[in-house]
Amino acid sequence: MKTKSAFISSKLFTVFLVAGLIGFIQGAPVFAQSFASPVSYAVGTNAYDGALGDFNGDGKPDLAVANNSTSNISVLLGNGDGTFGTKTDYDVGQPAYGVVITDLNSDGKLDIVAEFSFSFIHGVSVLLGNGNGTFQTRVDYLFGGLAQSKSILASDFNNDTKPDIVVVNGSGATVLLGNGDGTLNSPASYGSSSFAKSVAVGDFDGDSKIDLAVSSYGFGPNGVVSIMLGKGDGTFFPSVNYATGFSPFSLVKGDFNGDSKLDLATANIQVDTISILLGNGDGTFAAPVNYAAGDLLYELSTGDFNSDGKTDLVSAGNPSGLIILKGNGDGTFQPSVNFLSGGNFAAVLDLNGDTKPDIVSAITQTSVGVFIIKADPTTSAALSKITTTFHFRL
């Protein structure tokens, strides 16, 4: 059985600018790449997760990195062209595993919420933003249990227009409702299955209430996705489990068959597959369909890479690299194609404001690549701007 490689400490956040094309001609993916000289940015040791937001109000994306071994958050202000300035570090007291950006106190300034875990100390740190790219001293919220995975998101679970926080714990999800003033309520945990790894949020049953989906290793050879339908008051119904490929490490939502109902996809790290679970729109899901993909898949993201209006998938594995599965628009996908070696995460977004997607990936366990994808004049295939939450893990 494969096991996840040991994490290797790194003090460099390496940015590669790649001029290339991800096009599709007659259904066959074409990947043309050229690499500029890498630019390295110092962050803390063992960078583990990250998120983008405009921290100083200049309209340019900035970067926050959660550092595991140095127990801090590195903030790098963006120049708007895909490059970043020198880091400023903010202590979180314990090894940082996850980070999410939101306006927790409704002042129009972005804040940072970081997940930390050490032994049985597990919780989140809130760092309120000053609006000029700096942050206030953290306030910690503790809850029990050892974090088996590091996945944190912000959403509104009780329909009060105030952001709430959800994190994955060892056996499910922990929800902390926000008060709208930068503080969080006491945590409430919702079980799913053992060894929970990733969380996605969305309205899976069409009732305008936010639901939870949590991927878990489960017991034996079968992993599961647990669906916990929201009641609209910040609480959730008991979970209903759906089988996936063995050991689903990453989970994303999307509309893969164009029926306006949310579907799910998991990257299954132990069996090198991607599972597609089509949603029925009532909170239930069809049996998974598995697609062979790369080796040791860590992360999964969605995007329309060829502007055909159909959702595609990009995954990252080490040593398999970045993997693209082109969507057919009916819930099925074409065979996976590898277009870069190495990689432990994958995310797509616009870093330099050219309305074309930039692909963020780890080249190795000790470096991070930011790929600026530019149009190739030899083809008419255009790349659309991707608006997806950015997260990475090393």
BELNOR-V264298 format. One record per backbone hydrogen bond with DSSP energy under -0.5 kcal/mol. NH is the residue of the N-H (numbers start at 1). CO is the residue of the C=O. Records with the same first field share a line. If there is no record, write none. Layout:
# BELNOR-V264298
NH=CO + CO
This chain:
# BELNOR-V264298
13=41
14=12
15=39
16=14
18=16
19=17 + 34
20=18
21=32
23=21 + 30
25=28
26=24
28=25
29=27
30=23
32=21 + 30
34=19
36=17
39=15
41=13
43=11
46=10
48=66
49=66
51=64
53=62
55=53
62=53
63=76
64=51
65=74
66=49
67=65 + 72
68=46 + 66
69=45
70=45
71=68
72=67
73=90
74=65
75=73 + 88
76=63
79=83
82=351
85=77
88=75
90=73
92=71
93=71
94=92
96=67
97=115
98=115
100=113
102=111
104=102
106=103
111=102
112=127
113=100
114=125
115=98
116=123
117=95
118=121
121=118
122=120 + 143
123=116
124=141
125=114
126=139
127=112 + 125
128=126
130=134
133=55
136=128
139=126
141=124
143=122
148=146
153=166
155=164
157=155
164=155
165=176
166=153
167=174
168=151
169=172
170=146
172=169
173=190
174=167
175=188
176=165
177=175
179=183
182=104
185=177
188=175
190=173
192=171
195=170
196=170
197=215
198=215
200=213
202=211
204=202
211=202
212=228
213=200
214=226
215=198
216=224
217=195
218=194
222=219
223=221
224=216
225=242
226=214
227=225 + 240
228=212 + 226
229=227
231=235
234=157
237=229
240=227
242=225
244=223
249=247 + 267
250=267
252=265
254=263
256=254
263=254
264=277
265=252
266=275
267=250
268=266 + 273
269=247 + 267
270=246
271=246 + 268
272=268
273=268
274=291
275=266
276=289
277=264 + 275
278=276
280=284
283=204
286=278
289=276
291=274
293=272
298=316
299=316
301=314
303=312
305=303
307=304
312=303
313=325
314=301
315=323
316=299
317=321
318=296
320=295
321=317
322=340
323=315
324=337
325=313
326=324
328=332
331=256
334=326
336=292
337=324
339=322
340=322
342=319
347=360
349=358
351=349
357=384
358=349
359=371
360=347 + 358
361=359 + 369
362=345
364=367
367=364
369=361
371=359 + 369
372=370
373=357 + 371
374=20 + 372
377=375
379=376
384=304
387=385
388=348 + 386
391=389
